[in-house]
Amino acid sequence: MSGVTEVDPEGSARKLRAKRTNEHLKLIASSLNTLSLAVVGAAFVIPGVTSLENVRWIWIPVGIVLHLIAHLPLRLLKSED
């Protein structure tokens, strides 16, 4: 029976669950990363319109922390094999 592969319904269901989980985790990571970029951008753009003296420097570390938190869901990705 060369060239014929057996279909494993349990394996297919496991792969589908892994793909769904991975896509959800990537969406969470992407959302957090986008939020971090928006926070850092807003820290410069909004006050920067008037003067750089008004920049809220506290938002820069907040954006960096959000970016680092966005990496955490990626560590939970499951193997799709």
N, C-alpha and C positions, 0 to 999 in steps of 0.2 A: 504494500500500500504506500508506495513512495509518492510524494507530492500531495497526499491527502492529509489534511489536518482535522483533528477533532475539535468541535466547538464545545468549550467548557462554559456552561451557563453561569456557574458560580464565579468563574474567573472573569467572565465578561461583566457581571454585575459588580464585582470588586473593582475592576478597572474603571467602570463608569462612576462609582462612588468616589474613587480617588481623583478622577478628573474633575468632578463637581466640587469636591473639597478644595482642590488646588486652585480652581478658578475663583472660588469665594475668597480664599486666602490672598490671592493676587489682587483681587478687587479691593480688599481691605487695605493691603499694603499700598496700592496705588492711591487710594483715597487719602490715607494719612500723609503720604508723600506730597500730594497736591495741596493738602491743607498746610503742611509745613512751608511750602513754597509761597502760598498766599500770605501766611503770617509774616514771613521775612520780607516779602515784597511790600506788604502794607506798612511794615515798620519803617521802610525807607520812602516809599512813594507818597503816602498820605502826608506825613510831616515834611517831606522833602520839597513839597510844592511851595511851602512858605519859607523854610530855612532848615538847613541840616542840623542846626542847634536844637530843633524840636524832635529829632529822631528819638523814638522810644527804644533805647538799646536793650531793654529787658526782653523784647520780643525776639531778638536774634537767638539767644539760647533756647527760647521756647520753640522756635522753628527747628533748631538743630535737634532738640530732644524729640520732637514729633517725627523728624526724618529718621532718627535712630530707632524709634518705636516702630516705624513702618517696616523696618527690616525684620522684626520679630516674627510676624506671620509667615514670612518666607522660609523660616527655619522649620515650620510645621508642615511643609509640603510633603506629600506622600508619593511613593514610587508608583508610577502608572504601569509598570511591567507586570 
